[in-house]
Structure formats: structure tokens, C-alpha cells
């Protein structure tokens, strides 16, 4: 996987677009930290690619929530307690 800087993205876009089909994935970095993923798309695969990315993000979110729950020792909560928290959270969002 190739890493490119924001500066390279601005100053050498033709080279990036040329390399992208070969590399298949490129990570854009800002101050050495990853901020975005570039991946080639086509009309025939855009929906499937978006679906896969969204699914992966959802799985990562669930894993993070599970780790936080374990860290906070919520592992022994029953369904009723969980549902109460969900109800309270939904009330606060309204």
C-alpha cells in the first residue's frame, strides 16, 4: 500500500491517478497521519465498493463499542438494563 502526502496530492495529481489502478489503494497522509483512503472505482463497482466500505466501518464501530463496554465492566448487564440505556440515550437526542 502506498502512502502519499496531502502536498503530493495537490502538486502531483496526474501521477497519483496514473498510479492508483496499479496500487489499488493509496493512503493520504497529513503531517504523517493517515486521513483518507483512495481506491479506484468504476461505474460497474461503485455501489458494491461503497457497501463493502460501509460494512467494514460498521464492524469496526461495533468492535470499538464492545471494547469500551468491556473496559467499563458493562459485560454483565442484562437485556433490560441495556434497553433502559438505549431509551435514555434516545430521549436525550430528541
N, C-alpha and C positions, 0 to 999 in steps of 0.2 A: 504494500500500500504506500502510495506516495504522499508526502506532506508538502503543502505549498503555503507560502505566506500570503497575507492579505495584499501586501505590496506586489508580489509576483502576480497575484490575481488581477490587480489593476494594471500593471505595466506589461504583462506578457500574456494577455488573454488568448491570442491566436495559438501560442504554444500549448497552453492548457487544454484548449478544445481539441487540438491535434493529438495530445497525449491521452486524453480521457478514455476514448474507446479501447486503447491498448491497456491502460492501467486498470480500468473498470471502476475503481474507487480512488478518490483523492480527498484528503483531509485538508481543509483550510485552517490555518492557524493565525492567531493574533497574539503577539507577544509570547510566542512559544506555546500557547494553549489552544487546543482544538476548539473550533467554533462552528464548523459546518462540514457536511459531507457532500461531495459531488459524485454523482453516479450517472452514467449515460441512460437516456430514455429514448423511446420511440413511440409513435402513435399506437403501436400494437401492444406495448407492455406497460404503458403509464399507469393504468388502473391497478394492475397486478402488483407493480412495484410499490405504489403508494399503499396498497393494502398490506403488503409484507412489512413495510416500514412502520406503519401504524400498529400492526400486531406486535412487532418487536418492542416498540415503545411501551405498549400496554403491559407486556410481560415484564419488562424492566421495572415499571411502576409498581406492579404487584409484588415483585421481589423486594423492592425497597420498602414498601409498606410492611411486608412480613418481617423484615429485619428490624424495623423500628418497633414493631409490636413485640418481638422477642426481647429487644433491648429494654423496652418499658415494662416487661414482665406481664404483658396482656395475654399471654399464651393460654392462661387458664380461664378466660372469660367464656361464659355460656352464650348461647344464641340470643337470649333475652337481653343480656347486658349489651351485646353488640348492636342489637336493633334499637335499644334506647339511645345509644350514642349516635347512631345514624339519624334518628328522628331529631335529636337536639341539634345536630350539625345542619340538617336541612332547614330547621326553624331559623337558625342564625343567618343562613344565606338569603332568606326572604326579606 
